[in-house]
Amino acid sequence: MAILKVWESPEGRSFEPFSFDTFVRRMKQRIDEGRYEEGDLKGLLRRQENVDLKRMVADVSETYSFLKNLTADERALSADQHKKEGARYEACRDAVREMDAVQEESASTEAKTMSI
């Protein structure tokens, strides 16, 4: 789903093909250059939390590290800067929707079983 969002986003397609390592490097570079507004990020945290940009980058890097291992379809979509891979995008989006439906069905069945 993350790669589908990259494909949909003009920002995601405005640079070279998606690279997780480049993504993390750019975040770190922006910190070093003071390009993040900590006040803007403060609104994303609990009131008692402080902005720790290096920790945030480390957390994002760890949480989204699965993006280092893209499938062939995901690599093709992430490299598609001109939206020529519409059919591939639709197939991937349909696959994500099918997985969501299966997960919802499974959760529903589990909830019914627990209430019995």
Secondary structure as UniProt FT lines:
FT   HELIX           2..8
FT   TURN            10..13
FT   HELIX           20..32
FT   TURN            33..34
FT   HELIX           38..42
FT   TURN            43..44
FT   TURN            47..48
FT   HELIX           53..63
FT   HELIX           65..68
FT   HELIX           72..79
FT   TURN            81..82
FT   HELIX           86..115
//
